């Protein structure tokens, strides 16, 4: 399942405390009303990497985050290659977890449900209904 993109671009602004905050949701996930697959097509760590890759590709469009997104996208490409060979590789999953936690801090103040979903996939937690 691929996330559906919204037409609006993400927008960033400087808050009164000097912190850059995210003000628009730019990824919309499958709604809870849509049926979930009974059996996953791909292992959870691979799905987590693909979801994180979608988030980072959107962050490439933002001037403030472009440099970080480019670096992390290169790492994600390498991780995806490793996980396709061995989906149960704990080092690759740990690497994805570190990148996801870093991005949850970068996107603080905004809607980062997609990052929480990546972490849930890595922990093999089910999606809440």
Number of C-alpha atoms within 10 A of each C-alpha: 11 10 13 11 14 11 8 10 15 16 12 16 11 10 10 7 6 8 11 16 16 20 14 13 16 20 21 12 14 13 9 10 7 7 8 12 8 6 6 10 9 11 15 20 29 23 19 25 25 17 20 23 20 17 21 22 16 17 21 16 13 15 9 12 16 16 12 14 21 15 11 20 19 11 15 21 13 12 21 22 13 17 19 14 10 12 17 15 14 13 12 21 24 13 13 25 21 13 18 24 15 12 20 18 11 16 19 13 13 15 16 19 14 20 22 14 20 23 21 17 20 21 13 12 11 9 10 6 6
